[in-house]
């Protein structure tokens, strides 16, 4: 049985004026999140409506330094999600720290009352080091993301952020 999830790192990709954009959010909970699908839906609605529950933390993947084990959720607005892959900066696979993807499709209503389809996937981040054991302190491990979608220009020009250890417990 997987450990309980207390943290969701949420990355919301969309087009703004024909240009790809990213909104970054993080949901922390002192108790395990009982309904992951419901929480991902709430995060997507919040991002779609530019809400502040939770507030946006930035607009690049570097804006969150992941310090907690949990989920990474990738949501795409205006295109169809195909896959998301993180590799080490040395182009090595990262199966040692990131679990398999669970795809999702959400039907939401935007601020003008129009239906919107959000597609994506989430996966676990175990915060394991490439050589085994928990990720250590600085410099941590940086990753290079590749997002594949239909209807989007290839994405994303920044790094995939950093797992910075050692992992800390729930908030």
NORJOUR-V756292 format. One line per field, one symbol per residue. phi: phi as a letter, one per 20 degrees, with the letter a starting at -180 (. if undefined). psi: psi as a letter, one per 40 degrees, with the letter a starting at -180 (. if undefined). burial: + if it has 9 or more other C-alpha atoms within 8 Angstrom, else -. A space follows every 10 residues. Layout:
phi=???
psi=???
burial=???
//
This chain:
phi=.fffedcced ddebeclndf cccdcbddcf dgffcfffff fffffgfgel fcceffercc fffcefdcfr dddddcdnbd fdaccdcffe mefcffcdef edfbcddcde fdnefcdddr bcbedelefg eomfgefhem cdcdecddbe ncfgcbfdfe nceddfgdfg f
psi=hiiihehhhh hhhihhfehh ihhhihhihd iihdgddddd ddddddddef afgiiheafi deehhheiia ihhhihheih hdihhhiide fiifeddhii hhiihhhiha eeeiihhhia iiiihefiid eiiihaahea hiihihhhih eiiiiheiie ahhhaiiiai .
burial=----++++++ +++++----+ +++++++++- --+-----++ +-+++++--- +--+-+++++ ++++++++++ ++++++++++ ++++-+++-- ---+-++++- -------+++ -----+++++ +++++++++- ---+++---+ +++++++++- ----+---++ +++++++--+ -
//
